[in-house]
C-alpha cells in the first residue's frame, strides 16, 4: 500500500464530524489527520498538518467555510471538497460561491440513519476525495473579468474548415465543471444569439442551486431546463437532477427519466446524440473537465455529421477523464482552455449575427424596394 490520503475534516457539528470521520476511516488508505470545528481552526490546521484533501462545511461560527476557503487557497493551496446540506437553499447557493473561492467540488452532507443512504453517501465522499487527492492546486488566481468580450484572433482565423453558422452549443462537464463553465460564460455577451444546453454531473439536490449561481455570474440567463422549453439565444439551459436532456429539430427541449446510460443520468451522450440528429453540422459539442467517459460516444456521432467537437486541455482540467476519452477517439477539432473556448464561441456568435444582419438587409430590400447599392443597410455588425 502506498502513502495514505491524509484528510482534514471541518464541520461545526460534532455529530457530523463523527459521521464523516467514521466514513473515511473505514477506508484502509485514508487517514483523518485532524478535525476543525470552524474556519479559523481549519486555516491553522491546514498550515500545520498539510493534508492532501479538506472536507469543508459552509455555515460555521467565527470564520465560515467560504472565508476559510479563500484564505487557505491564498496561503496554503489544498484540494477542498465542500460538504453541504442540499436540503437548505442557502447551503446550496453558498456552496457554489465556495467553488468561486477555490473549492474543487461539492458533495451532499450525510443525512438520516438509513443504511442504504449512508452507504451511498460514504461511497460518493470516498470516491470524490480519492479523485481530488491527485489534483494539483495553485494559489488562487486574480479575477479575469477584464478578458470578457475579447475575441482571440488565432481562433477566428481557423474555424476547422467546417460550417461557422452555429445554431446550438452543447456542453458536458463533471468534476471541476462549475468553475470551467463559469469561466466560459462570464466572457460571453448577454445578447449571444446561439442557445446553450448543458449536462453537468452534480450531486443530487444541487442542480437548482448550480443554475442560480451561474445565472448570477454571467450576462446570460441560466436556468434549469423544463419539458417543452424552446431553445433561444441568450439563455443557458441546465439538465435537472437525475434527468436526461435532449433536443428536437424544432428547437424544443425534451426531458425523460429513462435508464441511465453507462451509469449516468443525465447523460452527455444522450444530449450529444440528439444534437447530432437535430442540428448536425450547425452545432458545436464541448466536453469539459470531469471523470469518466460520458459524452464520448455522442460526440463521435456529432463529429460524423460535421459538427464541431472541442475538448478542454489537460492543464486547465481538474480531472482530465472526459476530455481524454474524446481525444483518444481522435474526433476532436480543437483542444482548448476555457478562455479560448469562450473566444471561439464569441466568434461563432459574430458569424451568426453577421448572417442574420445580412438577411435583415435582404428582407428590407424586398419589402421596401431599397437599392442597397445606394442605401447600404448598416445594422451594427461587429467588425
N, C-alpha and C positions, 0 to 999 in steps of 0.2 A: 504494500500500500504506500502511495506517495504521501506528500505532506497534506495534513488536514486542511479543510476550508475553515478558516477562522472567522466567526460571526459575532458581531456586536448587536445585541437586541435592545431596542429603545422603545419604551412604552410607559406611560404613567400609571397604568393599571397593573398591580402585582399579579392579578389573576391572568391577564393576557400574557404578561411576560412568562409566567409559569407554563402556560399552554405552548407558547412559541418555543421556549427552551426545551420542553418535552418533545415537541415535534422534531426539532433539529438534532437533539442528542440521540434520537432513535436511529440516526444515520451514522454508520461507522466512521466515515471520513469527514464528519462535521464536528467542529469544536466551538462551543459557545465560550468566547474568551472574556465576555463581560456583559453586564446589564446596566442600562441607564434609565432613570425614571423621568428625565426631562431633557430638553435640548442642551442646556448648559452642561450637564454631566456627559451627554453624548459627545459634545465637542472636545471636552477634556479627555475622555477615554479613547476617542479616536486617535488623538495625537500621541497618547501614551502606549496604546495597545497595537495600533496599526493593523486593524482587522482586514480580512480580504473583502468582506461584504458587511454592510449595515442594514438591518431591518428598522425602518423608521416610522413611528406613529406621527400623526399630524397635530392633533389637538392635545397640547400638554401645557402645564403651568410654566411660569418663568420665561423660558425660551421655547417657543413651539417648534414643531418639526420643520416648518418652512424656513424659519430663520436659521435653524441649526444646519440644514442642508446647504444654505447659501454660504455660511461661514466655513463649513467643512470643505466644500468644493473650492473655496478660495485659498485655503491654507493647507489642508491635508486631503487632496482628492482621493475619494474612495467610492467604489460602486455602492449605490444606495438603492434599496428596494423599499418603496413606500407600502406600508401595510395599513390599509384604510377600511373603514366600515362603509360598504356600498349602500346600506340602508339609510344613511344620513346624507342628505343632499349637500350640506356644507363640506363634509368629508370628500364627497365625490368631486366637487369643484376644486377644492383646495389641492387635492391630490395632483391635478394636472398643472397647477401653479408650481408644485414641487418639482415636476419634470422640467419646467422652465428654469427652475433654480439649479438644476443639475442632477436630480434623481434619474435613474435609468428606466424604471418601470413601476407599475402599481399592481399589487395583488390584494385580494379581499381578506379582511381580518376574520379569523375563525369565529363562528358564532353557533350557539346551541351545543347540545351534547349528543346529537345524533351520530352514531359511529360511522355511518357511510359518509355523511357530510364532513366529519372530522378527517377521514382518510383522504377525501378529495382535496380538502384544503391543505393537508400536510403534503400531499404529492405535488400540488401546484407550487407551494412555497419552496420545497426542496429542489424541484426542477429549476425554478427561477433563480434561486441562489446559486446553484451549481453553474448555471449558464453565466450569471453575472460575475462570478468569481474570475472568469477568464477575460473580462472586458478591461481594456486599458483606458483609464480615465485620465483627464488632464485638468489643470486649473481652469476653472470656468472662464470662457472667453467673453469679451465685452459684447454688448448688443450690436447686431449688424443691420439695424433698420435702414441705415443710410444707403445700403446697396439696393433697396427696393426700386423697382421700375428701371433698373439699369439693364440695357439689352446687350448681351455679350456678342460681339461681332464675330467671334470664331464660330459660335453656334449658328448665327444667321447665314454665314457663307456656305455651310454644308448641311443640308437637311436630308441627308441619306439618299438623295435621288428618288425619294418617294413623294407621294402627294403631300402638299403642305396645307391643304384645305381640310383641317381637322374639325370634326363635329362633336367629338366626345373624348374626354380624358378619363381613363380608368386607372386607379391606383390601388395597390395591395401592400400591406405592411403588417408586421408583427412586433416583436420586441424592439424597442427603440423607435418605433414608428411615430408616436405622437410628436417627438422632438423634430424628426425629419419632416413630417407634414407641416408642422408649424413653420419651419424654416422656409419651405417652399411657398406656402400660402401667404406668408407675410410679405412676400415680394410681388405677388400678383395684384393687378389692378382690380378695383371693385366692379368695373364695367367689363370684365372679362366676358367675351361672348360665347365661350365654349363651356358647356356644362361639365361638371366633375363628379364622378362617383367613386366611393372609397370602401374597400373592405379592410378593416383594421382588426386583427385578432386582439381581443382585450378581455379582461376578467369580466364575467357576467355581472351585470349591475352597474357597470361604469360607462357604457356606451353613451347614455344621455349626457352625463357629466362631461365626457370627452367632447361631444359635439358642441356643448355650450361653451366649453373652454376655448376650443378652436374658433368659434364664432366671435369671441371677444378678442382674438389675436389677429384677425385679418379683416380686410375691407370686404371680403366675400361674405355671403350669407351661408352659414354652415348649419345643417340640421340633420336629425335622424330621418332616413328615408321612410316614407309611408306608401302603402299599396296604392298604385294609381298616380303617384306623383309624376308630373311632367318635367322632363329634363330641360332646364332653361339656363341661359348664361348668367354668370354672377352668383351661381348657387352651387354649393358642395353638398352632396347627399351621402350620409354615412350609413352603412349597413347596421341595422339594430342588433341587439343581443341575440345570439343563437338563431339567426335568421339568414337564409340565403337571399342575396340581392341580384336580380338580373334585369336586363333592359330589353325593350322590344324595338323593332324597326321604326315604329311610330314615336319613339322617344318617351315611352312610358315605363315606369318602374314597376317591377313585379317582385313580391316578397313571398317566400314559402318556407315551410318547416320540414321539407323532405330530409331524407337521411343525410348525415354528414358525409362529405367527400374527403376520403383519405384522412378521416378524423377531424375535419374542420367544418364548422357551420357558424358563421358564414364562410363560404369557400371562395377564394380568389379565382380558382379555376372555373367555377360556375359563372362568376361575373365575366371573366375574360372570354369564355366560350360564347356567352350571349352577345358580348360586344363584337366579337369576330363575325357572328351571324348578322347582327343588326346594322353594324356600321362599317365593317370591312376595312378598306384602306383609308377611310376617313376617321380613323381612331388612333389613339396612342395608348399603349399599355405600359404602366410603370410599376416595377417591383422595388420596394424599399427594404431597409433593414428588417431582419426577422429570422427566427429559427424555422427549420424545416424546408419544404419544397412546394408549399401551396402556391398555385398560380402558374407553375412552370408548364404544365400541360395546356392550360388555356392560352398562355402566351404563344405557345408553339402554333396553335391554330390561328391566332391573330396574325402572327408573322406570315403564315401560309397564304392569307388573303390580302397581304400587302400592308397591314397595319404597322405602325412604328412600335418597336419594343425597346424600352430603356430600363437599365438596371443601375441601382446605386453602387458607387465604387466601394471597395473593401475598406479603405482607410476611414471613410466617414461613417461606416456602419457600426452600430452597436453589436449586432450579430450578422454575419455575412451569409447565413444559410440560404435564405430565399433568393437573393440576387445570384449567389454562386450556382444554385440549381439551374437558373435560366442561362447564365453564362456558359455553363458546362454543356448545355444543349446546342450551343453555337447559333442561337437565334436572336442575339442582341444586336441592335443597331448602334447603340451608344451605352457606354459605362460612364456615369457622371456623378458629381457631388450634388447634394440637394440644391445648392446655389445655382449650379449650371443647369439643372433640370428646370428650375424656375425661369431662367433665361430662355431656355428652349420653348417653354410654354408661352412666354410673352411673345416670342417670335411667331408661333402658330396663331396667337391671338391677333397680332398685327396683320398677318396674311388673311385671316378670316374677315377682319374689319375692312381691309382693302377691297376684298371681293364684294362684300355687302355694299360698300360705298359705290363701287362701280355699277352694281346692279341698280342702286337707287338713282344713279346718274342716268342709266339707260331707261329706267321707268319714267323719270322726269321728261326725257326726250320724247318718249312715246306719248305720254299723257298731255304734255304741254306744247308739243311740236317745237321743242327748242333746237336751235342749231348749235350743237356742242362745240363746233369749231369756232364759233363766235362767242358763245356764252359757256365757257367751261364750268362744269359743276364742281364746286370745291366744298367737300363735306368733312374736312378736318382729318383726313387720313394721316396717321403718324408716319413721319419720314423715317 
